[in-house]
Amino acid sequence: MKRLIWILWPSFVVAGIAEAVFFTLIDPQELYLFGEPVQYSRAATYSIGFFAFWALCAASSAFTCFLQTGSRELNRCTPPQA
Amino acid sequence: MAQPAPKPAAAGAKVIPIKEDSLYESEKKIYARSVSGTFANWRWILVWITQAIFYGLCWLEWNGRQAVLFDIVERKFYLFGLVFWPQDVFYLAVLLIISALALFLFTAVAGRLFCGYACPQTVYTEIFMWVEKLFEGDRAARMKLDAAPLTADKLARKAGKHAVWVAIGLWTGFTFVGYFTPIKTLAASFAGWQLGPWETFWIFFYGFATWGNAGFMREQVCKYMCPYARFQGVMFDPDTLIVTYDAERGEPRGARSKKVDYKAAGKGDCVDCGICVQVCPTGIDIRNGLQYECIGCSACIDACDQVMDKMAYPRGLIRYSTEHALAEHWGRKEIVAHILRPRTLLYGAILSAIVIAAVTGLTLRQPLKVDVIRDRATLAREVEGGLIENVYRLQVMNLAEAPRRFALSVTGLEGIQIVTERVVEAPPASTQAVAVRVRVNPEAGKRGSNPIHFEVRALNHDEVFVREKASFLLP
């Protein structure tokens, strides 16, 4: 559970910041999706954008958590104490 | 998250169990005892003020529109008489810097004032705990109820509590969305069950977060999720006001009989009743000294003062004090005198400078912005009379909340003039795009790019004037 919070919470905060910065600088109506202008309403684009940012940031957090796994957990056994 | 159990190690090797902290299982639920007193009153005053602002401000009208509205769909932020456009993002950055500096200053002077009294996490927890007490009683009653088997009475109490919590959560979510979508339209569509899918989603999302954070997560948000709790220490110094236990006066702690002179018996003022621990929303013992979990809510001060009154001891065994004051036995006067020190003066000076600069900038801000974009299709072309013509697109943004007419002119080359419409009409707070054709005699400038300026002036408002640079191409 703690690990889930480590993944979801910092990514939520950063996604919020990314959302604010990105959409302040770029009008969602000027975006192109697969070569077509975005058809969704601004509210929908903002919401989808937020969850996309959150997902990306969560992926980064999850990767960090994954790399933090210690050798003991990876080896699945306890080496003798030195 | 479940981890695979370690394989049994070879005989002789020590097995070191992997300690996995789980947020919910290993955390003991904290049953904070309710408290009354000076600081609790202050907290309730702050709850009322902050919530009156949060729930009320979005209903306020200004110039026939919502006074405070972050209209993300129209990409305009309304703040009473001011309208901010995406071009004003600079002011948002300034606002963030001001908030950060103010937090530094308050923290250096009096510790976690924000956390203890004004943070939404504290404020909503306070409200939710009040509801909880209403349905389930105070600390002892709640502990008993949680330990008891499920009965109709328990179910009714729990259901009642959650119903009120959910209602508060949803109202909070609705209000939150009302800052981004005009709240009266939102209320009308809610009344007619015609809320848009995204509005509904965000109301529930924010409502759920309120319910979860104030009802369940509570102190865990402060302990495990709040970044401020972790870096507040760097803003503290020995002259920062913090909630402290006067160990010199209190120790050795212990129970005593009222008939015996406790001082003669070698005891301090602390009767070790443990109430300071019971009232603590984060479940710490302030007598162990300053800890990062302490949100500075002063519940322990109120609680201890009541005990001191009962024992007829002087108040303030736990009190707001500073590290220096405690060590040097300073009184109120010396503590106040030490509020002004290099650190606070520096924070204060930078903060005032930025606030003054921002206010000046906002006051002098022109209610007009102009963007000039060259027409890329036709760079320069020769027209009748041997003149050269360039085409531009002018975005005239009328930031005022009144319709305005603007006069366009161009300078920079001899005889240069606009041949299209020279007056632009713009509705209140809107952008008007106009195509502008400009002609000049080719002899007026050098070949290539020549700097010119577009001048836009509001008719009947001479002070509203913008000069925008552009370039004129001569073949």
Interface residues (C-beta under 8 A of the other chain):
Chain A: M1 K2 R3 L4 I5 W9 V13 F23 T24 L25 D27 S41 R42 A43 A44 Y46 S47 R72 E73 R76 C77 T78 P79 P80 Q81
Chain B: M1 Q3 P4 P6 K7 A9 A10 G12 A13 K14 V15 I16 I18 D21 S22 L23 Y24 E25 I72 V73 R75 P86 V89 L92 T181 G196 W198 E199 F201 W202 Y224 M225 P227
